[in-house]
């Protein structure tokens, strides 16, 4: 419906600022001519649309315009509440709890059919204190210093400009600009020690969402390997739950071949494979088979010595 599209365009411009007619047309799956007519309609409705020409031209809404809160439906308020409840369950912060209380007060229908519990992200006390300090450093735009241990157990001293924190891959991460490398990096919070907020102000301005997109693109270019595993039938549900791959072949007895493309240096998938024990046998690549055999022999050797 046109009214839904007009509301969507208004919200999009408020969130994204100046946007070209072509991009709006692609976003809302209509022609550029339709977007131009929509802009005329919004202007007649009192929305202060500003248009500029040229290569950097586009449409935007004047900063003085504020949307009425009634444009958000009860269901949409429910989504906001679910997200805030999930954030509270992941990280106890009085400001987040206060925001949740305000949004809940705006919604007449208190029942919510969608719940988001991120309690697993509610780390130990030390991690929560680090998260609090990191958020504070981001807000006051000060540099930080900490000792970091990477996945190879290499320890280094780091001074960085924090951009924000993110919860993904079952862990909290700091996204920060690392002047020593002149690039943005992700640091696993649980690997950070002796965190200090420095007196030095940030030298750069950091837009966390843009940075995250660039890091995701960088992550996609990371070295990966194709792993093929022969699994017993009873592992089917566990493979679906813990491993991101596909079943390429099924045998009459229920056993199956499972294939997945994984980051070479990442620990999670490797630990899951080892937890399957003798119910899963890696058939490719050869280097991974050798790594597993070597590690298993070393483990057996330790227990033989102790016995």
MIGU-613246 format. One record per residue (C-alpha): residue number from 1; y negated, z negated, x. Coordinates in steps of 0.05 Angstrom, whole numbers, always signed. Layout:
> NUM, Y, Z, X
...
This chain:
> 1, +0, +0, +0
> 2, -70, +16, +23
> 3, -96, -55, +12
> 4, -41, -82, +57
> 5, -58, -32, +111
> 6, -133, -49, +107
> 7, -117, -123, +115
> 8, -70, -107, +172
> 9, -123, -65, +208
> 10, -174, -120, +200
> 11, -127, -172, +229
> 12, -106, -125, +286
> 13, -179, -112, +306
> 14, -195, -186, +304
> 15, -136, -200, +351
> 16, -142, -141, +397
> 17, -215, -123, +399
> 18, -239, -51, +408
> 19, -183, -2, +391
> 20, -183, +74, +388
> 21, -169, +111, +323
> 22, -108, +143, +355
> 23, -78, +76, +373
> 24, -91, +49, +304
> 25, -59, +111, +274
> 26, +4, +100, +315
> 27, +5, +26, +300
> 28, +1, +36, +224
> 29, +38, +102, +222
> 30, -16, +143, +189
> 31, -61, +200, +211
> 32, -126, +192, +250
> 33, -163, +220, +190
> 34, -134, +165, +146
> 35, -157, +112, +197
> 36, -228, +141, +195
> 37, -228, +136, +119
> 38, -201, +65, +123
> 39, -258, +46, +169
> 40, -309, +72, +118
> 41, -274, +32, +64
> 42, -276, -32, +106
> 43, -350, -22, +120
> 44, -365, -13, +46
> 45, -326, -77, +33
> 46, -373, -115, +78
> 47, -330, -119, +141
> 48, -378, -108, +201
> 49, -342, -51, +235
> 50, -374, -24, +298
> 51, -355, +44, +325
> 52, -368, +72, +395
> 53, -357, +142, +422
> 54, -332, +167, +489
> 55, -269, +158, +529
> 56, -273, +82, +522
> 57, -295, +86, +449
> 58, -261, +58, +388
> 59, -270, +10, +330
> 60, -282, -64, +333
> 61, -307, -121, +288
> 62, -370, -160, +304
> 63, -357, -228, +334
> 64, -395, -263, +278
> 65, -342, -243, +226
> 66, -291, -296, +206
> 67, -233, -285, +158
> 68, -222, -329, +98
> 69, -161, -374, +106
> 70, -136, -352, +38
> 71, -113, -286, +67
> 72, -53, -323, +96
> 73, +3, -330, +45
> 74, +47, -391, +35
> 75, +106, -356, +68
> 76, +63, -338, +128
> 77, +39, -411, +133
> 78, +113, -428, +134
> 79, +124, -384, +195
> 80, +66, -418, +231
> 81, +93, -487, +214
> 82, +162, -468, +239
> 83, +133, -444, +305
> 84, +91, -507, +313
> 85, +150, -552, +295
> 86, +192, -516, +348
> 87, +137, -526, +399
> 88, +132, -600, +383
> 89, +208, -607, +390
> 90, +204, -573, +458
> 91, +143, -608, +486
> 92, +114, -672, +456
> 93, +38, -664, +458
> 94, -11, -700, +412
> 95, -56, -639, +406
> 96, +2, -596, +383
> 97, +24, -649, +333
> 98, -48, -653, +307
> 99, -50, -577, +297
> 100, +16, -581, +259
> 101, -12, -635, +213
> 102, -73, -591, +197
> 103, -31, -530, +181
> 104, +17, -570, +138
> 105, -41, -597, +98
> 106, -64, -526, +81
> 107, +3, -509, +50
> 108, +18, -531, -21
> 109, +92, -514, -19
> 110, +123, -563, +31
> 111, +193, -533, +30
> 112, +210, -489, +90
> 113, +273, -447, +95
> 114, +265, -432, +169
> 115, +272, -487, +220
> 116, +263, -480, +295
> 117, +290, -536, +338
> 118, +278, -528, +413
> 119, +300, -599, +430
> 120, +341, -571, +488
> 121, +275, -552, +520
> 122, +251, -625, +516
> 123, +267, -640, +588
> 124, +271, -706, +624
> 125, +209, -749, +632
> 126, +191, -721, +701
> 127, +191, -649, +675
> 128, +149, -669, +615
> 129, +98, -701, +661
> 130, +96, -638, +703
> 131, +85, -596, +640
> 132, +27, -641, +620
> 133, -5, -634, +688
> 134, +5, -558, +689
> 135, -27, -550, +620
> 136, -85, -593, +641
> 137, -95, -552, +705
> 138, -95, -488, +663
> 139, -147, -516, +615
> 140, -195, -539, +670
> 141, -180, -477, +712
> 142, -163, -514, +776
> 143, -114, -494, +830
> 144, -50, -533, +842
> 145, -5, -550, +900
> 146, +70, -567, +898
> 147, +134, -564, +938
> 148, +182, -511, +912
> 149, +257, -502, +924
> 150, +282, -432, +908
> 151, +352, -411, +886
> 152, +373, -405, +960
> 153, +353, -478, +973
> 154, +294, -455, +1015
> 155, +235, -503, +1010
> 156, +162, -482, +1017
> 157, +93, -510, +1002
> 158, +56, -471, +949
> 159, -17, -468, +929
> 160, -29, -427, +867
> 161, -74, -414, +807
> 162, -36, -433, +743
> 163, -41, -383, +685
> 164, +6, -417, +636
> 165, +76, -442, +622
> 166, +132, -406, +585
> 167, +201, -427, +560
> 168, +253, -373, +569
> 169, +324, -365, +596
> 170, +336, -438, +575
> 171, +283, -465, +624
> 172, +209, -479, +630
> 173, +172, -434, +679
> 174, +102, -435, +709
> 175, +66, -368, +712
> 176, +15, -370, +768
> 177, -25, -327, +815
> 178, +1, -337, +886
> 179, -56, -320, +934
> 180, -9, -320, +994
> 181, +28, -260, +965
> 182, -31, -235, +924
> 183, +12, -228, +862
> 184, +34, -266, +800
> 185, +99, -304, +805
> 186, +144, -347, +761
> 187, +165, -416, +786
> 188, +220, -455, +751
> 189, +189, -522, +733
> 190, +252, -563, +747
> 191, +248, -538, +820
> 192, +176, -563, +830
> 193, +161, -629, +865
> 194, +99, -667, +886
> 195, +53, -629, +839
> 196, -21, -641, +851
> 197, -83, -614, +817
> 198, -133, -593, +871
> 199, -208, -597, +870
> 200, -213, -522, +881
> 201, -230, -479, +821
> 202, -191, -415, +806
> 203, -220, -353, +837
> 204, -191, -306, +785
> 205, -189, -304, +709
> 206, -118, -302, +682
> 207, -95, -270, +616
> 208, -27, -300, +605
> 209, +0, -247, +556
> 210, -19, -188, +600
> 211, +10, -223, +661
> 212, +76, -237, +624
> 213, +83, -163, +606
> 214, +73, -143, +679
> 215, +124, -194, +702
> 216, +174, -169, +650
> 217, +165, -98, +676
> 218, +176, -125, +747
> 219, +238, -162, +722
> 220, +268, -98, +694
> 221, +263, -66, +763
> 222, +302, -123, +795
> 223, +369, -107, +827
> 224, +426, -107, +776
> 225, +501, -97, +779
> 226, +552, -71, +729
> 227, +607, -123, +718
> 228, +674, -107, +684
> 229, +719, -164, +662
> 230, +789, -166, +631
> 231, +789, -223, +581
> 232, +840, -260, +539
> 233, +831, -253, +464
> 234, +808, -325, +455
> 235, +745, -310, +497
> 236, +716, -259, +448
> 237, +668, -307, +413
> 238, +647, -340, +478
> 239, +631, -273, +510
> 240, +587, -255, +450
> 241, +553, -323, +453
> 242, +540, -330, +527
> 243, +541, -260, +558
> 244, +498, -200, +541
> 245, +548, -142, +543
> 246, +596, -99, +502
> 247, +671, -94, +490
> 248, +692, -27, +518
> 249, +767, -31, +504
> 250, +813, -73, +460
> 251, +888, -81, +471
> 252, +942, -92, +418
> 253, +951, -166, +436
> 254, +876, -179, +426
> 255, +857, -179, +499
> 256, +796, -137, +515
> 257, +753, -105, +570
> 258, +682, -131, +572
> 259, +624, -95, +608
> 260, +555, -122, +624
> 261, +495, -105, +667
> 262, +467, -168, +699
> 263, +414, -189, +751
> 264, +450, -194, +817
> 265, +421, -261, +839
> 266, +420, -296, +772
> 267, +466, -357, +766
> 268, +478, -364, +691
> 269, +526, -306, +679
> 270, +564, -323, +744
> 271, +573, -395, +723
> 272, +598, -373, +654
> 273, +649, -326, +685
> 274, +676, -382, +729
> 275, +680, -429, +669
> 276, +729, -380, +636
> 277, +780, -396, +690
> 278, +844, -356, +689
> 279, +828, -327, +620
> 280, +780, -277, +652
> 281, +792, -231, +711
> 282, +735, -190, +742
> 283, +759, -119, +757
> 284, +692, -92, +784
> 285, +653, -91, +827
> 286, +694, -105, +889
> 287, +639, -147, +922
> 288, +637, -195, +863
> 289, +713, -203, +865
> 290, +709, -221, +939
> 291, +653, -271, +925
> 292, +694, -306, +870
> 293, +758, -308, +913
> 294, +720, -336, +973
> 295, +686, -390, +931
> 296, +751, -410, +896
> 297, +786, -417, +963
> 298, +730, -460, +990
> 299, +734, -506, +929
> 300, +810, -512, +936
> 301, +801, -528, +1009
> 302, +754, -586, +993
> 303, +803, -617, +944
> 304, +862, -608, +992
> 305, +824, -647, +1045
> 306, +807, -703, +997
> 307, +879, -709, +974
